[in-house]
Amino acid sequence: MRIVIAEDDPLLREGVALLLRAESLDVVATTDSPEAFLDAVDAYEPDVAVVDVRMPPTHTDEGIKAAVEARRRRPGLAVLVLSAYVEHAFAAELLAAGADRLGYLLKERVGRVEQFLDALHRVAAGGTAIDPDVVAQLLTRIRPDSALERLTSREGDVLALMAEGLGNIAIAERLYVAEGTVHKHIRNIFAKLDLSPSDRADRRVTAVLRYLEETQRRV
């Protein structure tokens, strides 16, 4: 796995690089600006990019724009975005635009090494990894009259873990229930959100997007 890191904070940048190299992962370049990051993507053709949302010169959305451009230049590039704060608009956009090989983590999660590495490997394998704190904050912003109010507390827990990108087995392990119980909860979620098996869209993704779209209307 070839990795490029784009982070303007030198301490965090080198810390992440050391952590990944200690795990025998191939960090081919560390960069501190969007331009240098894109040059590294062109030069090294990485499999994964770890990118800070806010980068020079304005420290707003340069990292996001650079990540989008990097994926345009190298289709299939996995991107794990790091942010100091919950960026509601970007978190919703991340899934709405198609979440394959994409992750969104708060920077504090990097210190929880096992969780950080799990997220990295998940996006590298083609999955999605959304920080649980991001999911929790998005859920609290849902409108009271949302269709999601039909869900039980446990069904809400399952949906939140689905939004993090976890599969059924991982959800079962996290909630300490049988995998069959998770299947039952997901069927109930689909039914309560009126998601028909005949729908062309992936019902799992649609269920997650439903509350993200409603959250977006509140931002």
Backbone torsions as a table, in degrees:
resi	resn	phi	psi	omega
1	MET	NA	117.1	-178.8
2	ARG	-97.3	128.0	-171.3
3	ILE	-125.6	137.2	170.9
4	VAL	-115.8	137.2	179.6
5	ILE	-113.0	131.4	176.5
6	ALA	-122.0	104.2	-176.2
7	GLU	-155.1	125.4	-175.8
8	ASP	-84.0	-13.1	175.5
9	ASP	-81.7	110.6	-173.8
10	PRO	-62.4	-34.1	-179.4
11	LEU	-66.1	-47.8	179.9
12	LEU	-68.1	-41.2	-178.7
13	ARG	-58.7	-50.8	-178.0
14	GLU	-72.4	-31.0	177.3
15	GLY	-64.1	-44.4	178.1
16	VAL	-64.3	-41.2	179.6
17	ALA	-61.3	-45.2	179.3
18	LEU	-62.8	-41.2	179.5
19	LEU	-61.2	-46.3	-177.2
20	LEU	-69.3	-39.3	178.3
21	ARG	-66.6	-32.2	176.7
22	ALA	-65.4	-22.7	177.4
23	GLU	-93.2	13.8	179.0
24	SER	64.5	29.0	175.2
25	LEU	-95.0	149.1	-172.5
26	ASP	-93.7	95.2	175.4
27	VAL	-84.9	106.1	-172.7
28	VAL	-87.5	-19.9	179.2
29	ALA	-161.9	144.8	170.4
30	THR	-121.6	132.5	-173.9
31	THR	-132.2	160.1	-176.4
32	ASP	-124.5	12.1	179.1
33	SER	-151.2	157.5	178.5
34	PRO	-59.2	-40.2	-178.4
35	GLU	-64.0	-46.1	179.5
36	ALA	-64.9	-35.8	178.3
37	PHE	-62.1	-48.8	-178.9
38	LEU	-65.2	-36.0	175.7
39	ASP	-62.2	-40.0	-179.5
40	ALA	-68.2	-37.8	177.2
41	VAL	-61.0	-43.6	179.0
42	ASP	-65.3	-40.3	-173.2
43	ALA	-78.1	-40.3	-171.3
44	TYR	-105.7	-12.1	179.7
45	GLU	47.8	61.7	-176.8
46	PRO	-70.9	164.4	173.8
47	ASP	-89.8	-31.5	-176.1
48	VAL	-136.9	142.3	172.7
49	ALA	-121.6	132.4	173.3
50	VAL	-105.3	116.1	-167.8
51	VAL	-129.4	132.4	173.7
52	ASP	-77.1	138.1	178.9
53	VAL	-62.5	-48.3	-173.2
54	ARG	-102.9	116.3	-178.5
55	MET	-134.7	167.9	178.3
56	PRO	-61.9	155.6	7.3
57	PRO	-90.9	-21.9	-174.0
58	THR	-97.8	-12.6	-178.7
59	HIS	57.1	43.0	174.7
60	THR	-113.0	-89.7	-176.4
61	ASP	-122.2	22.6	-178.7
62	GLU	-58.8	-37.1	-180.0
63	GLY	-64.8	-40.8	178.9
64	ILE	-62.5	-49.1	-179.0
65	LYS	-60.6	-40.0	179.7
66	ALA	-66.1	-38.5	178.7
67	ALA	-64.2	-42.2	177.9
68	VAL	-61.7	-44.2	179.5
69	GLU	-65.8	-38.0	179.9
70	ALA	-63.3	-39.8	178.6
71	ARG	-70.7	-28.7	175.5
72	ARG	-67.6	-40.9	-179.0
73	ARG	-73.6	-34.2	-177.7
74	ARG	-129.8	83.0	-180.0
75	PRO	-55.7	137.9	-178.5
76	GLY	91.6	-5.6	177.3
77	LEU	-63.0	127.7	175.4
78	ALA	-82.5	137.5	-177.7
79	VAL	-128.4	126.4	173.7
80	LEU	-112.4	109.7	-176.5
81	VAL	-89.5	136.1	176.6
82	LEU	-112.5	139.1	179.9
83	SER	-142.9	143.5	178.1
84	ALA	-75.1	-24.6	-176.9
85	TYR	-132.5	164.8	174.9
86	VAL	-76.0	115.3	178.0
87	GLU	-100.8	92.8	-172.2
88	HIS	-56.4	-45.8	-176.0
89	ALA	-61.6	-43.3	-177.8
90	PHE	-72.5	-37.6	179.5
91	ALA	-60.1	-41.5	178.1
92	ALA	-68.1	-43.3	-179.5
93	GLU	-63.3	-34.0	-178.3
94	LEU	-56.6	-46.7	179.7
95	LEU	-80.1	-37.5	-176.6
96	ALA	-62.2	-31.5	-178.2
97	ALA	-83.7	-1.4	-176.2
98	GLY	104.7	116.9	-166.5
99	ALA	-102.4	7.8	179.0
100	ASP	-60.4	133.3	177.9
101	ARG	59.4	35.4	179.0
102	LEU	-131.3	142.3	176.7
103	GLY	-139.9	154.7	179.6
104	TYR	-139.4	112.0	-178.7
105	LEU	-126.2	146.4	169.0
106	LEU	-75.0	146.4	-175.0
107	LYS	-61.5	-29.5	179.9
108	GLU	-62.6	-20.2	-179.5
109	ARG	-71.3	-22.2	-179.3
110	VAL	-60.5	-35.0	179.8
111	GLY	-68.9	-17.6	175.3
112	ARG	-94.2	84.2	-164.8
113	VAL	-54.7	-46.1	-176.5
114	GLU	-61.4	-42.4	-180.0
115	GLN	-68.3	-39.7	178.8
116	PHE	-63.2	-46.8	-179.7
117	LEU	-65.9	-36.5	177.1
118	ASP	-61.0	-44.1	179.2
119	ALA	-63.3	-42.4	-179.4
120	LEU	-61.5	-48.0	-179.4
121	HIS	-66.6	-33.4	-179.3
122	ARG	-65.2	-46.2	-179.6
123	VAL	-70.4	-34.3	178.5
124	ALA	-63.5	-30.4	-179.7
125	ALA	-85.1	1.5	177.3
126	GLY	103.3	4.3	-177.2
127	GLY	-96.4	-162.6	-177.9
128	THR	-126.1	144.5	176.9
129	ALA	-139.6	106.8	179.5
130	ILE	-111.7	130.3	-178.2
131	ASP	-56.1	130.5	-180.0
132	PRO	-59.5	-30.9	177.5
133	ASP	-68.5	-33.7	175.7
134	VAL	-65.0	-46.2	179.0
135	VAL	-59.9	-44.2	-179.1
136	ALA	-60.9	-43.3	-179.6
137	GLN	-69.0	-35.3	177.0
138	LEU	-66.1	-40.4	-178.8
139	LEU	-63.5	-35.2	-178.4
140	THR	-70.6	-14.0	-177.8
141	ARG	-96.5	2.5	-179.2
142	ILE	-69.1	142.2	-179.7
143	ARG	-64.2	143.6	-179.4
144	PRO	-58.0	-31.0	-177.0
145	ASP	-89.9	13.1	-179.1
146	SER	-64.3	150.0	175.9
147	ALA	-61.3	-21.9	-179.7
148	LEU	-67.7	-13.9	176.3
149	GLU	-65.0	-15.6	178.1
150	ARG	-72.5	-20.6	-175.5
151	LEU	-74.7	145.5	172.3
152	THR	-74.4	169.4	179.2
153	SER	-59.0	-43.4	-178.8
154	ARG	-68.1	-38.1	176.7
155	GLU	-64.6	-35.8	175.3
156	GLY	-64.0	-38.6	177.2
157	ASP	-62.0	-43.8	-180.0
158	VAL	-63.6	-43.2	179.8
159	LEU	-63.1	-40.0	178.8
160	ALA	-61.9	-40.9	179.4
161	LEU	-71.7	-32.6	172.8
162	MET	-60.5	-40.4	-179.4
163	ALA	-66.3	-28.9	176.5
164	GLU	-71.0	-16.3	179.8
165	GLY	102.7	8.5	-178.1
166	LEU	-77.5	143.3	173.7
167	GLY	-82.6	176.3	-174.4
168	ASN	-61.9	-40.6	-179.4
169	ILE	-64.3	-44.3	179.9
170	ALA	-65.2	-37.2	177.6
171	ILE	-63.7	-44.0	179.3
172	ALA	-59.9	-42.1	179.3
173	GLU	-66.6	-39.7	-178.7
174	ARG	-66.6	-37.0	-176.5
175	LEU	-95.4	-1.9	179.8
176	TYR	58.6	46.9	176.5
177	VAL	-131.4	170.7	178.2
178	ALA	-74.2	152.9	179.1
179	GLU	-61.2	-35.2	178.3
180	GLY	-61.5	-34.5	177.8
181	THR	-65.6	-39.2	177.3
182	VAL	-63.2	-43.9	177.2
183	HIS	-56.7	-42.5	-179.5
184	LYS	-63.9	-44.4	179.5
185	HIS	-62.1	-41.0	-179.1
186	ILE	-66.7	-38.9	175.4
187	ARG	-60.4	-41.3	179.2
188	ASN	-64.8	-40.4	178.3
189	ILE	-59.7	-47.7	-179.8
190	PHE	-59.7	-43.0	-178.1
191	ALA	-65.2	-45.0	-176.9
192	LYS	-70.1	-24.5	177.5
193	LEU	-95.5	8.9	177.5
194	ASP	57.3	43.3	177.9
195	LEU	-100.8	106.9	-175.0
196	SER	-79.9	145.2	175.8
197	PRO	-60.2	-20.8	-179.2
198	SER	-83.2	-6.3	179.5
199	ASP	-61.8	138.3	178.3
200	ARG	-68.5	-35.1	-177.7
201	ALA	-70.2	153.8	174.1
202	ASP	-66.4	115.4	-175.0
203	ARG	-63.3	-31.6	180.0
204	ARG	-64.4	-46.3	178.3
205	VAL	-66.7	-41.7	-178.9
206	THR	-61.2	-39.6	179.4
207	ALA	-61.6	-43.0	178.7
208	VAL	-66.4	-43.3	-177.9
209	LEU	-66.1	-27.2	-177.1
210	ARG	-56.2	-48.7	-178.6
211	TYR	-80.1	-27.1	176.0
212	LEU	-66.2	-37.7	178.1
213	GLU	-64.9	-40.1	179.3
214	GLU	-69.2	-36.7	175.6
215	THR	-61.1	-42.5	-178.5
216	GLN	-59.3	-35.3	-179.7
217	ARG	-69.1	-17.8	-179.0
218	ARG	-91.7	-17.1	-175.6
219	VAL	-72.2	NA	NA
